[in-house]
Amino acid sequence: MELLQHVLLFLHLLGWAIVLGGTIVTMRDTRLPRGALHGILTALVTGILMVGLASASDELRDPNTTKVAVKLVVALVVTGLVVYGARRPEKVTKGLLGAVLGLTVLNVGIAVLWR
């Protein structure tokens, strides 16, 4: 069970890294990176699976539900922004990319610093 949790964590971090790195690289061109939609959906789904696995398992520590709720809200906002930018590439602005970038950094910061 712990191995599965670690694999999901790896995929979760990889998804956020795709969104973060891709957004940084394309900031100058004001376009959404190609892999951003796949990255955010990977991060969102694996995050939900990790919380479900930890909640259902006796071996793993129960998740902090307040932290999970805050991270989920931030992830859903980022998902909405990325879906909007993917459907309407002509509407992508530096502000939208900045919001995706800032909220991604916020979500990673919450994961690491909230104890």
LINTA-V135570 format. One record per residue. N is the residue number from 1. PHI is phi as a letter, one per 20 degrees, with the letter a starting at -180 (NA if undefined). OMEGA is omega in whole degrees, 0 to 359 (999 if undefined). Layout:
{{N	PHI	OMEGA} {N	PHI	OMEGA}}
This chain:
{{1	NA	181} {2	f	178} {3	f	178} {4	f	178} {5	f	180} {6	f	177} {7	f	178} {8	f	178} {9	f	178} {10	g	180} {11	f	178} {12	f	180} {13	f	177} {14	f	177} {15	f	178} {16	f	179} {17	f	178} {18	f	180} {19	f	183} {20	f	182} {21	f	180} {22	f	180} {23	f	178} {24	f	183} {25	f	185} {26	e	180} {27	g	183} {28	f	183} {29	e	184} {30	l	174} {31	b	179} {32	e	180} {33	f	183} {34	g	185} {35	e	185} {36	f	180} {37	f	178} {38	f	180} {39	f	182} {40	f	178} {41	f	175} {42	f	181} {43	f	181} {44	f	182} {45	f	181} {46	f	176} {47	f	178} {48	f	179} {49	f	179} {50	f	179} {51	f	179} {52	f	179} {53	f	180} {54	f	180} {55	f	184} {56	e	186} {57	e	173} {58	e	183} {59	f	186} {60	e	180} {61	f	178} {62	f	182} {63	f	174} {64	f	188} {65	f	178} {66	f	178} {67	f	180} {68	f	181} {69	f	179} {70	f	179} {71	f	179} {72	f	179} {73	f	179} {74	f	180} {75	f	179} {76	f	177} {77	f	178} {78	f	179} {79	f	178} {80	f	179} {81	f	181} {82	f	178} {83	f	178} {84	g	180} {85	f	179} {86	f	180} {87	f	181} {88	c	184} {89	f	180} {90	f	180} {91	e	181} {92	f	179} {93	c	175} {94	f	177} {95	f	178} {96	f	179} {97	f	177} {98	f	178} {99	f	178} {100	f	180} {101	f	181} {102	f	180} {103	f	176} {104	f	178} {105	f	177} {106	g	182} {107	f	178} {108	f	178} {109	f	177} {110	f	181} {111	f	186} {112	e	190} {113	e	181} {114	f	181} {115	c	999}}
